Amino acid sequence: MVDYDRAHSIIYLRLLDAAKEGAAWEEVSKIVLGIDSEREPERAKRAYDTHLQRAKWMTTSGYKDFLKGSP
């Protein structure tokens, strides 16, 4: 876990909630990540995918570092 993860933990939670609810990635990228998928579809999809992947990692491994307060 790095400082970026700590700073974006709320975003990760919002992404996980949206994925669980079946929200469209286009909508989530605009609302949560602030990237308009109509104007920048490749960037929006890449950001959505990478942030969601990181969020999922946090639920399986990264949270341990978060709870310990480790860098």
PDB file of N, CA, C, O and CB in Angstrom:
ATOM      1  N   MET A   1       0.842  -1.179   0.000  1.00  0.00           N
ATOM      2  CA  MET A   1       0.000   0.000   0.000  1.00  0.00           C
ATOM      3  C   MET A   1       0.882   1.236   0.000  1.00  0.00           C
ATOM      4  O   MET A   1       1.887   1.302   0.709  1.00  0.00           O
ATOM      5  CB  MET A   1      -0.955   0.001   1.212  1.00  0.00           C
ATOM      6  N   VAL A   2       0.497   2.197  -0.794  1.00  0.00           N
ATOM      7  CA  VAL A   2       1.255   3.442  -0.908  1.00  0.00           C
ATOM      8  C   VAL A   2       0.353   4.615  -0.524  1.00  0.00           C
ATOM      9  O   VAL A   2      -0.852   4.453  -0.334  1.00  0.00           O
ATOM     10  CB  VAL A   2       1.817   3.625  -2.353  1.00  0.00           C
ATOM     11  N   ASP A   3       0.958   5.791  -0.414  1.00  0.00           N
ATOM     12  CA  ASP A   3       0.189   6.984  -0.043  1.00  0.00           C
ATOM     13  C   ASP A   3      -0.978   7.226  -0.998  1.00  0.00           C
ATOM     14  O   ASP A   3      -2.045   7.677  -0.580  1.00  0.00           O
ATOM     15  CB  ASP A   3       1.100   8.211  -0.019  1.00  0.00           C
ATOM     16  N   TYR A   4      -0.774   6.926  -2.278  1.00  0.00           N
ATOM     17  CA  TYR A   4      -1.841   7.100  -3.266  1.00  0.00           C
ATOM     18  C   TYR A   4      -3.077   6.296  -2.856  1.00  0.00           C
ATOM     19  O   TYR A   4      -4.204   6.782  -2.951  1.00  0.00           O
ATOM     20  CB  TYR A   4      -1.357   6.667  -4.675  1.00  0.00           C
ATOM     21  N   ASP A   5      -2.855   5.068  -2.402  1.00  0.00           N
ATOM     22  CA  ASP A   5      -3.980   4.226  -1.979  1.00  0.00           C
ATOM     23  C   ASP A   5      -4.713   4.831  -0.792  1.00  0.00           C
ATOM     24  O   ASP A   5      -5.943   4.838  -0.749  1.00  0.00           O
ATOM     25  CB  ASP A   5      -3.492   2.822  -1.625  1.00  0.00           C
ATOM     26  N   ARG A   6      -3.966   5.329   0.153  1.00  0.00           N
ATOM     27  CA  ARG A   6      -4.594   5.957   1.324  1.00  0.00           C
ATOM     28  C   ARG A   6      -5.420   7.177   0.906  1.00  0.00           C
ATOM     29  O   ARG A   6      -6.539   7.378   1.379  1.00  0.00           O
ATOM     30  CB  ARG A   6      -3.519   6.371   2.359  1.00  0.00           C
ATOM     31  N   ALA A   7      -4.856   7.970   0.026  1.00  0.00           N
ATOM     32  CA  ALA A   7      -5.536   9.185  -0.425  1.00  0.00           C
ATOM     33  C   ALA A   7      -6.793   8.873  -1.243  1.00  0.00           C
ATOM     34  O   ALA A   7      -7.712   9.690  -1.306  1.00  0.00           O
ATOM     35  CB  ALA A   7      -4.581  10.037  -1.252  1.00  0.00           C
ATOM     36  N   HIS A   8      -6.832   7.699  -1.863  1.00  0.00           N
ATOM     37  CA  HIS A   8      -7.946   7.349  -2.740  1.00  0.00           C
ATOM     38  C   HIS A   8      -8.842   6.250  -2.174  1.00  0.00           C
ATOM     39  O   HIS A   8      -9.619   5.646  -2.914  1.00  0.00           O
ATOM     40  CB  HIS A   8      -7.416   6.920  -4.075  1.00  0.00           C
ATOM     41  N   SER A   9      -8.745   5.991  -0.899  1.00  0.00           N
ATOM     42  CA  SER A   9      -9.527   4.902  -0.306  1.00  0.00           C
ATOM     43  C   SER A   9     -11.034   5.109  -0.467  1.00  0.00           C
ATOM     44  O   SER A   9     -11.765   4.140  -0.670  1.00  0.00           O
ATOM     45  CB  SER A   9      -9.186   4.766   1.170  1.00  0.00           C
ATOM     46  N   ILE A  10     -11.504   6.334  -0.381  1.00  0.00           N
ATOM     47  CA  ILE A  10     -12.937   6.602  -0.566  1.00  0.00           C
ATOM     48  C   ILE A  10     -13.343   6.311  -2.006  1.00  0.00           C
ATOM     49  O   ILE A  10     -14.416   5.759  -2.248  1.00  0.00           O
ATOM     50  CB  ILE A  10     -13.276   8.071  -0.198  1.00  0.00           C
ATOM     51  N   ILE A  11     -12.504   6.674  -2.952  1.00  0.00           N
ATOM     52  CA  ILE A  11     -12.777   6.374  -4.360  1.00  0.00           C
ATOM     53  C   ILE A  11     -12.862   4.868  -4.551  1.00  0.00           C
ATOM     54  O   ILE A  11     -13.763   4.379  -5.233  1.00  0.00           O
ATOM     55  CB  ILE A  11     -11.684   6.979  -5.282  1.00  0.00           C
ATOM     56  N   TYR A  12     -11.942   4.135  -3.960  1.00  0.00           N
ATOM     57  CA  TYR A  12     -11.963   2.672  -4.072  1.00  0.00           C
ATOM     58  C   TYR A  12     -13.276   2.110  -3.535  1.00  0.00           C
ATOM     59  O   TYR A  12     -13.872   1.226  -4.151  1.00  0.00           O
ATOM     60  CB  TYR A  12     -10.772   2.052  -3.314  1.00  0.00           C
ATOM     61  N   LEU A  13     -13.723   2.613  -2.403  1.00  0.00           N
ATOM     62  CA  LEU A  13     -14.982   2.135  -1.831  1.00  0.00           C
ATOM     63  C   LEU A  13     -16.165   2.451  -2.738  1.00  0.00           C
ATOM     64  O   LEU A  13     -17.060   1.624  -2.911  1.00  0.00           O
ATOM     65  CB  LEU A  13     -15.206   2.752  -0.455  1.00  0.00           C
ATOM     66  N   ARG A  14     -16.164   3.629  -3.306  1.00  0.00           N
ATOM     67  CA  ARG A  14     -17.251   4.013  -4.216  1.00  0.00           C
ATOM     68  C   ARG A  14     -17.252   3.145  -5.465  1.00  0.00           C
ATOM     69  O   ARG A  14     -18.314   2.765  -5.960  1.00  0.00           O
ATOM     70  CB  ARG A  14     -17.126   5.491  -4.607  1.00  0.00           C
ATOM     71  N   LEU A  15     -16.056   2.828  -5.979  1.00  0.00           N
ATOM     72  CA  LEU A  15     -15.961   1.953  -7.150  1.00  0.00           C
ATOM     73  C   LEU A  15     -16.477   0.554  -6.834  1.00  0.00           C
ATOM     74  O   LEU A  15     -17.203  -0.038  -7.633  1.00  0.00           O
ATOM     75  CB  LEU A  15     -14.514   1.878  -7.645  1.00  0.00           C
ATOM     76  N   LEU A  16     -16.109   0.032  -5.690  1.00  0.00           N
ATOM     77  CA  LEU A  16     -16.577  -1.296  -5.298  1.00  0.00           C
ATOM     78  C   LEU A  16     -18.097  -1.319  -5.141  1.00  0.00           C
ATOM     79  O   LEU A  16     -18.751  -2.271  -5.567  1.00  0.00           O
ATOM     80  CB  LEU A  16     -15.906  -1.733  -3.991  1.00  0.00           C
ATOM     81  N   ASP A  17     -18.653  -0.286  -4.539  1.00  0.00           N
ATOM     82  CA  ASP A  17     -20.110  -0.198  -4.392  1.00  0.00           C
ATOM     83  C   ASP A  17     -20.792  -0.147  -5.754  1.00  0.00           C
ATOM     84  O   ASP A  17     -21.782  -0.840  -5.991  1.00  0.00           O
ATOM     85  CB  ASP A  17     -20.495   1.041  -3.563  1.00  0.00           C
ATOM     86  N   ALA A  18     -20.259   0.674  -6.638  1.00  0.00           N
ATOM     87  CA  ALA A  18     -20.846   0.814  -7.971  1.00  0.00           C
ATOM     88  C   ALA A  18     -20.768  -0.498  -8.748  1.00  0.00           C
ATOM     89  O   ALA A  18     -21.722  -0.877  -9.427  1.00  0.00           O
ATOM     90  CB  ALA A  18     -20.140   1.928  -8.751  1.00  0.00           C
ATOM     91  N   ALA A  19     -19.644  -1.183  -8.650  1.00  0.00           N
ATOM     92  CA  ALA A  19     -19.482  -2.464  -9.344  1.00  0.00           C
ATOM     93  C   ALA A  19     -20.472  -3.491  -8.795  1.00  0.00           C
ATOM     94  O   ALA A  19     -21.068  -4.256  -9.554  1.00  0.00           O
ATOM     95  CB  ALA A  19     -18.030  -2.984  -9.199  1.00  0.00           C
ATOM     96  N   LYS A  20     -20.638  -3.504  -7.493  1.00  0.00           N
ATOM     97  CA  LYS A  20     -21.576  -4.439  -6.862  1.00  0.00           C
ATOM     98  C   LYS A  20     -23.006  -4.183  -7.330  1.00  0.00           C
ATOM     99  O   LYS A  20     -23.792  -5.116  -7.496  1.00  0.00           O
ATOM    100  CB  LYS A  20     -21.496  -4.327  -5.332  1.00  0.00           C
ATOM    101  N   GLU A  21     -23.333  -2.906  -7.539  1.00  0.00           N
ATOM    102  CA  GLU A  21     -24.677  -2.530  -7.977  1.00  0.00           C
ATOM    103  C   GLU A  21     -24.868  -2.684  -9.480  1.00  0.00           C
ATOM    104  O   GLU A  21     -25.982  -2.534  -9.982  1.00  0.00           O
ATOM    105  CB  GLU A  21     -24.969  -1.104  -7.576  1.00  0.00           C
ATOM    106  N   GLY A  22     -23.783  -2.984 -10.206  1.00  0.00           N
ATOM    107  CA  GLY A  22     -23.874  -3.172 -11.650  1.00  0.00           C
ATOM    108  C   GLY A  22     -23.922  -1.880 -12.445  1.00  0.00           C
ATOM    109  O   GLY A  22     -24.414  -1.864 -13.573  1.00  0.00           O
ATOM    110  N   ALA A  23     -23.421  -0.807 -11.874  1.00  0.00           N
ATOM    111  CA  ALA A  23     -23.416   0.486 -12.568  1.00  0.00           C
ATOM    112  C   ALA A  23     -22.507   0.437 -13.792  1.00  0.00           C
ATOM    113  O   ALA A  23     -21.482  -0.245 -13.784  1.00  0.00           O
ATOM    114  CB  ALA A  23     -22.961   1.611 -11.616  1.00  0.00           C
ATOM    115  N   ALA A  24     -22.876   1.144 -14.816  1.00  0.00           N
ATOM    116  CA  ALA A  24     -22.083   1.206 -16.045  1.00  0.00           C
ATOM    117  C   ALA A  24     -20.766   1.923 -15.779  1.00  0.00           C
ATOM    118  O   ALA A  24     -20.732   2.944 -15.093  1.00  0.00           O
ATOM    119  CB  ALA A  24     -22.868   1.920 -17.169  1.00  0.00           C
ATOM    120  N   TRP A  25     -19.682   1.380 -16.327  1.00  0.00           N
ATOM    121  CA  TRP A  25     -18.367   1.974 -16.094  1.00  0.00           C
ATOM    122  C   TRP A  25     -18.322   3.408 -16.596  1.00  0.00           C
ATOM    123  O   TRP A  25     -17.619   4.238 -16.019  1.00  0.00           O
ATOM    124  CB  TRP A  25     -17.275   1.144 -16.773  1.00  0.00           C
ATOM    125  N   GLU A  26     -19.059   3.720 -17.663  1.00  0.00           N
ATOM    126  CA  GLU A  26     -19.056   5.078 -18.210  1.00  0.00           C
ATOM    127  C   GLU A  26     -19.588   6.083 -17.188  1.00  0.00           C
ATOM    128  O   GLU A  26     -19.036   7.169 -17.008  1.00  0.00           O
ATOM    129  CB  GLU A  26     -19.895   5.138 -19.496  1.00  0.00           C
ATOM    130  N   GLU A  27     -20.658   5.693 -16.538  1.00  0.00           N
ATOM    131  CA  GLU A  27     -21.264   6.564 -15.528  1.00  0.00           C
ATOM    132  C   GLU A  27     -20.351   6.702 -14.309  1.00  0.00           C
ATOM    133  O   GLU A  27     -20.173   7.795 -13.771  1.00  0.00           O
ATOM    134  CB  GLU A  27     -22.639   6.016 -15.102  1.00  0.00           C
ATOM    135  N   VAL A  28     -19.782   5.587 -13.889  1.00  0.00           N
ATOM    136  CA  VAL A  28     -18.912   5.584 -12.716  1.00  0.00           C
ATOM    137  C   VAL A  28     -17.658   6.402 -12.964  1.00  0.00           C
ATOM    138  O   VAL A  28     -17.216   7.148 -12.090  1.00  0.00           O
ATOM    139  CB  VAL A  28     -18.537   4.156 -12.332  1.00  0.00           C
ATOM    140  N   SER A  29     -17.083   6.267 -14.152  1.00  0.00           N
ATOM    141  CA  SER A  29     -15.863   7.027 -14.440  1.00  0.00           C
ATOM    142  C   SER A  29     -16.130   8.528 -14.395  1.00  0.00           C
ATOM    143  O   SER A  29     -15.275   9.307 -13.974  1.00  0.00           O
ATOM    144  CB  SER A  29     -15.298   6.635 -15.813  1.00  0.00           C
ATOM    145  N   LYS A  30     -17.321   8.925 -14.832  1.00  0.00           N
ATOM    146  CA  LYS A  30     -17.650  10.351 -14.816  1.00  0.00           C
ATOM    147  C   LYS A  30     -17.933  10.848 -13.398  1.00  0.00           C
ATOM    148  O   LYS A  30     -17.418  11.886 -12.985  1.00  0.00           O
ATOM    149  CB  LYS A  30     -18.858  10.623 -15.712  1.00  0.00           C
ATOM    150  N   ILE A  31     -18.749  10.106 -12.663  1.00  0.00           N
ATOM    151  CA  ILE A  31     -19.163  10.550 -11.336  1.00  0.00           C
ATOM    152  C   ILE A  31     -18.056  10.395 -10.297  1.00  0.00           C
ATOM    153  O   ILE A  31     -17.800  11.313  -9.518  1.00  0.00           O
ATOM    154  CB  ILE A  31     -20.384   9.779 -10.895  1.00  0.00           C
ATOM    155  N   VAL A  32     -17.409   9.249 -10.285  1.00  0.00           N
ATOM    156  CA  VAL A  32     -16.432   8.948  -9.236  1.00  0.00           C
ATOM    157  C   VAL A  32     -15.034   9.445  -9.586  1.00  0.00           C
ATOM    158  O   VAL A  32     -14.336  10.010  -8.743  1.00  0.00           O
ATOM    159  CB  VAL A  32     -16.390   7.454  -8.978  1.00  0.00           C
ATOM    160  N   LEU A  33     -14.628   9.229 -10.845  1.00  0.00           N
ATOM    161  CA  LEU A  33     -13.265   9.596 -11.239  1.00  0.00           C
ATOM    162  C   LEU A  33     -13.175  10.964 -11.909  1.00  0.00           C
ATOM    163  O   LEU A  33     -12.080  11.501 -12.079  1.00  0.00           O
ATOM    164  CB  LEU A  33     -12.711   8.555 -12.168  1.00  0.00           C
ATOM    165  N   GLY A  34     -14.309  11.522 -12.285  1.00  0.00           N
ATOM    166  CA  GLY A  34     -14.305  12.840 -12.912  1.00  0.00           C
ATOM    167  C   GLY A  34     -13.788  12.846 -14.338  1.00  0.00           C
ATOM    168  O   GLY A  34     -13.274  13.859 -14.812  1.00  0.00           O
ATOM    169  N   ILE A  35     -13.923  11.703 -15.035  1.00  0.00           N
ATOM    170  CA  ILE A  35     -13.458  11.603 -16.420  1.00  0.00           C
ATOM    171  C   ILE A  35     -14.663  11.317 -17.309  1.00  0.00           C
ATOM    172  O   ILE A  35     -15.360  10.322 -17.114  1.00  0.00           O
ATOM    173  CB  ILE A  35     -12.364  10.488 -16.580  1.00  0.00           C
ATOM    174  N   ASP A  36     -14.902  12.176 -18.268  1.00  0.00           N
ATOM    175  CA  ASP A  36     -16.034  12.036 -19.179  1.00  0.00           C
ATOM    176  C   ASP A  36     -15.724  10.959 -20.216  1.00  0.00           C
ATOM    177  O   ASP A  36     -14.834  11.129 -21.049  1.00  0.00           O
ATOM    178  CB  ASP A  36     -16.357  13.387 -19.870  1.00  0.00           C
ATOM    179  N   SER A  37     -16.457   9.859 -20.160  1.00  0.00           N
ATOM    180  CA  SER A  37     -16.199   8.744 -21.069  1.00  0.00           C
ATOM    181  C   SER A  37     -16.592   9.046 -22.513  1.00  0.00           C
ATOM    182  O   SER A  37     -16.130   8.367 -23.430  1.00  0.00           O
ATOM    183  CB  SER A  37     -16.939   7.521 -20.594  1.00  0.00           C
ATOM    184  N   GLU A  38     -17.421  10.036 -22.726  1.00  0.00           N
ATOM    185  CA  GLU A  38     -17.775  10.413 -24.095  1.00  0.00           C
ATOM    186  C   GLU A  38     -16.656  11.218 -24.739  1.00  0.00           C
ATOM    187  O   GLU A  38     -16.412  11.092 -25.940  1.00  0.00           O
ATOM    188  CB  GLU A  38     -19.083  11.217 -24.112  1.00  0.00           C
ATOM    189  N   ARG A  39     -15.984  12.029 -23.963  1.00  0.00           N
ATOM    190  CA  ARG A  39     -14.896  12.858 -24.494  1.00  0.00           C
ATOM    191  C   ARG A  39     -13.569  12.119 -24.522  1.00  0.00           C
ATOM    192  O   ARG A  39     -12.763  12.308 -25.433  1.00  0.00           O
ATOM    193  CB  ARG A  39     -14.753  14.120 -23.671  1.00  0.00           C
ATOM    194  N   GLU A  40     -13.344  11.268 -23.511  1.00  0.00           N
ATOM    195  CA  GLU A  40     -12.080  10.537 -23.393  1.00  0.00           C
ATOM    196  C   GLU A  40     -12.352   9.067 -23.056  1.00  0.00           C
ATOM    197  O   GLU A  40     -12.045   8.614 -21.953  1.00  0.00           O
ATOM    198  CB  GLU A  40     -11.173  11.184 -22.311  1.00  0.00           C
ATOM    199  N   PRO A  41     -12.928   8.323 -24.008  1.00  0.00           N
ATOM    200  CA  PRO A  41     -13.341   6.950 -23.694  1.00  0.00           C
ATOM    201  C   PRO A  41     -12.197   6.021 -23.284  1.00  0.00           C
ATOM    202  O   PRO A  41     -12.354   5.230 -22.354  1.00  0.00           O
ATOM    203  CB  PRO A  41     -14.037   6.364 -24.876  1.00  0.00           C
ATOM    204  N   GLU A  42     -11.076   6.102 -23.947  1.00  0.00           N
ATOM    205  CA  GLU A  42      -9.956   5.212 -23.612  1.00  0.00           C
ATOM    206  C   GLU A  42      -9.390   5.528 -22.235  1.00  0.00           C
ATOM    207  O   GLU A  42      -9.130   4.625 -21.440  1.00  0.00           O
ATOM    208  CB  GLU A  42      -8.851   5.324 -24.667  1.00  0.00           C
ATOM    209  N   ARG A  43      -9.202   6.801 -21.962  1.00  0.00           N
ATOM    210  CA  ARG A  43      -8.676   7.211 -20.653  1.00  0.00           C
ATOM    211  C   ARG A  43      -9.647   6.836 -19.538  1.00  0.00           C
ATOM    212  O   ARG A  43      -9.241   6.336 -18.489  1.00  0.00           O
ATOM    213  CB  ARG A  43      -8.405   8.731 -20.630  1.00  0.00           C
ATOM    214  N   ALA A  44     -10.931   7.082 -19.777  1.00  0.00           N
ATOM    215  CA  ALA A  44     -11.944   6.777 -18.769  1.00  0.00           C
ATOM    216  C   ALA A  44     -11.988   5.285 -18.463  1.00  0.00           C
ATOM    217  O   ALA A  44     -12.043   4.892 -17.298  1.00  0.00           O
ATOM    218  CB  ALA A  44     -13.319   7.257 -19.235  1.00  0.00           C
ATOM    219  N   LYS A  45     -11.965   4.460 -19.491  1.00  0.00           N
ATOM    220  CA  LYS A  45     -12.020   3.007 -19.290  1.00  0.00           C
ATOM    221  C   LYS A  45     -10.762   2.503 -18.595  1.00  0.00           C
ATOM    222  O   LYS A  45     -10.837   1.671 -17.690  1.00  0.00           O
ATOM    223  CB  LYS A  45     -12.202   2.285 -20.634  1.00  0.00           C
ATOM    224  N   ARG A  46      -9.619   3.003 -19.017  1.00  0.00           N
ATOM    225  CA  ARG A  46      -8.348   2.594 -18.397  1.00  0.00           C
ATOM    226  C   ARG A  46      -8.322   2.984 -16.918  1.00  0.00           C
ATOM    227  O   ARG A  46      -7.926   2.185 -16.070  1.00  0.00           O
ATOM    228  CB  ARG A  46      -7.147   3.236 -19.141  1.00  0.00           C
ATOM    229  N   ALA A  47      -8.739   4.204 -16.614  1.00  0.00           N
ATOM    230  CA  ALA A  47      -8.753   4.666 -15.222  1.00  0.00           C
ATOM    231  C   ALA A  47      -9.736   3.844 -14.390  1.00  0.00           C
ATOM    232  O   ALA A  47      -9.435   3.456 -13.261  1.00  0.00           O
ATOM    233  CB  ALA A  47      -9.121   6.163 -15.152  1.00  0.00           C
ATOM    234  N   TYR A  48     -10.897   3.587 -14.953  1.00  0.00           N
ATOM    235  CA  TYR A  48     -11.891   2.775 -14.244  1.00  0.00           C
ATOM    236  C   TYR A  48     -11.336   1.381 -13.954  1.00  0.00           C
ATOM    237  O   TYR A  48     -11.392   0.906 -12.820  1.00  0.00           O
ATOM    238  CB  TYR A  48     -13.194   2.670 -15.068  1.00  0.00           C
ATOM    239  N   ASP A  49     -10.803   0.738 -14.981  1.00  0.00           N
ATOM    240  CA  ASP A  49     -10.288  -0.629 -14.820  1.00  0.00           C
ATOM    241  C   ASP A  49      -9.147  -0.706 -13.816  1.00  0.00           C
ATOM    242  O   ASP A  49      -9.132  -1.587 -12.956  1.00  0.00           O
ATOM    243  CB  ASP A  49      -9.819  -1.169 -16.156  1.00  0.00           C
ATOM    244  N   THR A  50      -8.200   0.205 -13.919  1.00  0.00           N
ATOM    245  CA  THR A  50      -7.034   0.133 -13.032  1.00  0.00           C
ATOM    246  C   THR A  50      -7.399   0.474 -11.589  1.00  0.00           C
ATOM    247  O   THR A  50      -6.893  -0.148 -10.655  1.00  0.00           O
ATOM    248  CB  THR A  50      -5.937   1.077 -13.525  1.00  0.00           C
ATOM    249  N   HIS A  51      -8.266   1.451 -11.409  1.00  0.00           N
ATOM    250  CA  HIS A  51      -8.681   1.805 -10.049  1.00  0.00           C
ATOM    251  C   HIS A  51      -9.550   0.702  -9.427  1.00  0.00           C
ATOM    252  O   HIS A  51      -9.432   0.414  -8.237  1.00  0.00           O
ATOM    253  CB  HIS A  51      -9.450   3.141 -10.059  1.00  0.00           C
ATOM    254  N   LEU A  52     -10.415   0.095 -10.230  1.00  0.00           N
ATOM    255  CA  LEU A  52     -11.240  -0.992  -9.704  1.00  0.00           C
ATOM    256  C   LEU A  52     -10.372  -2.203  -9.359  1.00  0.00           C
ATOM    257  O   LEU A  52     -10.595  -2.863  -8.344  1.00  0.00           O
ATOM    258  CB  LEU A  52     -12.331  -1.388 -10.724  1.00  0.00           C
ATOM    259  N   GLN A  53      -9.396  -2.485 -10.195  1.00  0.00           N
ATOM    260  CA  GLN A  53      -8.473  -3.588  -9.907  1.00  0.00           C
ATOM    261  C   GLN A  53      -7.737  -3.334  -8.590  1.00  0.00           C
ATOM    262  O   GLN A  53      -7.591  -4.238  -7.768  1.00  0.00           O
ATOM    263  CB  GLN A  53      -7.458  -3.768 -11.065  1.00  0.00           C
ATOM    264  N   ARG A  54      -7.284  -2.117  -8.402  1.00  0.00           N
ATOM    265  CA  ARG A  54      -6.582  -1.765  -7.166  1.00  0.00           C
ATOM    266  C   ARG A  54      -7.534  -1.851  -5.966  1.00  0.00           C
ATOM    267  O   ARG A  54      -7.148  -2.312  -4.892  1.00  0.00           O
ATOM    268  CB  ARG A  54      -5.976  -0.341  -7.274  1.00  0.00           C
ATOM    269  N   ALA A  55      -8.763  -1.407  -6.158  1.00  0.00           N
ATOM    270  CA  ALA A  55      -9.756  -1.487  -5.083  1.00  0.00           C
ATOM    271  C   ALA A  55     -10.003  -2.934  -4.678  1.00  0.00           C
ATOM    272  O   ALA A  55     -10.111  -3.241  -3.491  1.00  0.00           O
ATOM    273  CB  ALA A  55     -11.074  -0.829  -5.516  1.00  0.00           C
ATOM    274  N   LYS A  56     -10.092  -3.813  -5.652  1.00  0.00           N
ATOM    275  CA  LYS A  56     -10.296  -5.233  -5.353  1.00  0.00           C
ATOM    276  C   LYS A  56      -9.086  -5.803  -4.628  1.00  0.00           C
ATOM    277  O   LYS A  56      -9.239  -6.609  -3.710  1.00  0.00           O
ATOM    278  CB  LYS A  56     -10.565  -6.028  -6.643  1.00  0.00           C
ATOM    279  N   TRP A  57      -7.893  -5.398  -5.025  1.00  0.00           N
ATOM    280  CA  TRP A  57      -6.676  -5.842  -4.346  1.00  0.00           C
ATOM    281  C   TRP A  57      -6.706  -5.402  -2.882  1.00  0.00           C
ATOM    282  O   TRP A  57      -6.301  -6.145  -1.989  1.00  0.00           O
ATOM    283  CB  TRP A  57      -5.415  -5.282  -5.056  1.00  0.00           C
ATOM    284  N   MET A  58      -7.188  -4.196  -2.657  1.00  0.00           N
ATOM    285  CA  MET A  58      -7.262  -3.677  -1.288  1.00  0.00           C
ATOM    286  C   MET A  58      -8.144  -4.567  -0.408  1.00  0.00           C
ATOM    287  O   MET A  58      -7.891  -4.699   0.789  1.00  0.00           O
ATOM    288  CB  MET A  58      -7.804  -2.235  -1.291  1.00  0.00           C
ATOM    289  N   THR A  59      -9.172  -5.173  -0.995  1.00  0.00           N
ATOM    290  CA  THR A  59     -10.079  -6.010  -0.201  1.00  0.00           C
ATOM    291  C   THR A  59      -9.480  -7.367   0.141  1.00  0.00           C
ATOM    292  O   THR A  59      -9.947  -8.033   1.065  1.00  0.00           O
ATOM    293  CB  THR A  59     -11.380  -6.210  -0.945  1.00  0.00           C
ATOM    294  N   THR A  60      -8.456  -7.784  -0.587  1.00  0.00           N
ATOM    295  CA  THR A  60      -7.865  -9.096  -0.336  1.00  0.00           C
ATOM    296  C   THR A  60      -6.524  -9.034   0.377  1.00  0.00           C
ATOM    297  O   THR A  60      -6.188  -9.941   1.138  1.00  0.00           O
ATOM    298  CB  THR A  60      -7.700  -9.826  -1.627  1.00  0.00           C
ATOM    299  N   SER A  61      -5.756  -7.982   0.143  1.00  0.00           N
ATOM    300  CA  SER A  61      -4.410  -7.900   0.722  1.00  0.00           C
ATOM    301  C   SER A  61      -4.071  -6.534   1.293  1.00  0.00           C
ATOM    302  O   SER A  61      -3.585  -6.422   2.419  1.00  0.00           O
ATOM    303  CB  SER A  61      -3.395  -8.257  -0.314  1.00  0.00           C
ATOM    304  N   GLY A  62      -4.329  -5.507   0.514  1.00  0.00           N
ATOM    305  CA  GLY A  62      -3.891  -4.165   0.873  1.00  0.00           C
ATOM    306  C   GLY A  62      -4.455  -3.629   2.166  1.00  0.00           C
ATOM    307  O   GLY A  62      -3.824  -2.810   2.833  1.00  0.00           O
ATOM    308  N   TYR A  63      -5.642  -4.087   2.523  1.00  0.00           N
ATOM    309  CA  TYR A  63      -6.264  -3.574   3.747  1.00  0.00           C
ATOM    310  C   TYR A  63      -5.427  -3.881   4.983  1.00  0.00           C
ATOM    311  O   TYR A  63      -5.493  -3.156   5.976  1.00  0.00           O
ATOM    312  CB  TYR A  63      -7.659  -4.163   3.912  1.00  0.00           C
ATOM    313  N   LYS A  64      -4.642  -4.951   4.926  1.00  0.00           N
ATOM    314  CA  LYS A  64      -3.806  -5.305   6.078  1.00  0.00           C
ATOM    315  C   LYS A  64      -2.800  -4.196   6.375  1.00  0.00           C
ATOM    316  O   LYS A  64      -2.599  -3.820   7.530  1.00  0.00           O
ATOM    317  CB  LYS A  64      -3.070  -6.637   5.822  1.00  0.00           C
ATOM    318  N   ASP A  65      -2.170  -3.678   5.321  1.00  0.00           N
ATOM    319  CA  ASP A  65      -1.243  -2.561   5.492  1.00  0.00           C
ATOM    320  C   ASP A  65      -1.982  -1.311   5.949  1.00  0.00           C
ATOM    321  O   ASP A  65      -1.475  -0.550   6.772  1.00  0.00           O
ATOM    322  CB  ASP A  65      -0.489  -2.283   4.185  1.00  0.00           C
ATOM    323  N   PHE A  66      -3.173  -1.103   5.417  1.00  0.00           N
ATOM    324  CA  PHE A  66      -3.978   0.060   5.780  1.00  0.00           C
ATOM    325  C   PHE A  66      -4.290   0.042   7.277  1.00  0.00           C
ATOM    326  O   PHE A  66      -4.170   1.062   7.955  1.00  0.00           O
ATOM    327  CB  PHE A  66      -5.284   0.095   4.957  1.00  0.00           C
ATOM    328  N   LEU A  67      -4.684  -1.104   7.777  1.00  0.00           N
ATOM    329  CA  LEU A  67      -5.027  -1.222   9.195  1.00  0.00           C
ATOM    330  C   LEU A  67      -3.812  -1.082  10.100  1.00  0.00           C
ATOM    331  O   LEU A  67      -3.910  -0.550  11.206  1.00  0.00           O
ATOM    332  CB  LEU A  67      -5.700  -2.550   9.455  1.00  0.00           C
ATOM    333  N   LYS A  68      -2.672  -1.558   9.627  1.00  0.00           N
ATOM    334  CA  LYS A  68      -1.446  -1.446  10.415  1.00  0.00           C
ATOM    335  C   LYS A  68      -0.868  -0.042  10.360  1.00  0.00           C
ATOM    336  O   LYS A  68      -0.066   0.339  11.213  1.00  0.00           O
ATOM    337  CB  LYS A  68      -0.413  -2.446   9.926  1.00  0.00           C
ATOM    338  N   GLY A  69      -1.277   0.730   9.354  1.00  0.00           N
ATOM    339  CA  GLY A  69      -0.716   2.061   9.182  1.00  0.00           C
ATOM    340  C   GLY A  69       0.660   2.024   8.558  1.00  0.00           C
ATOM    341  O   GLY A  69       1.427   2.979   8.679  1.00  0.00           O
ATOM    342  N   SER A  70       0.979   0.925   7.890  1.00  0.00           N
ATOM    343  CA  SER A  70       2.296   0.782   7.264  1.00  0.00           C
ATOM    344  C   SER A  70       2.386   1.593   5.991  1.00  0.00           C
ATOM    345  O   SER A  70       1.383   1.809   5.311  1.00  0.00           O
ATOM    346  CB  SER A  70       2.594  -0.681   6.966  1.00  0.00           C
ATOM    347  N   PRO A  71       3.598   2.047   5.665  1.00  0.00           N
ATOM    348  CA  PRO A  71       3.791   2.787   4.412  1.00  0.00           C
ATOM    349  C   PRO A  71       3.678   1.902   3.198  1.00  0.00           C
ATOM    350  O   PRO A  71       3.816   2.379   2.071  1.00  0.00           O
ATOM    351  CB  PRO A  71       5.132   3.467   4.408  1.00  0.00           C
TER     352      PRO A  71
END
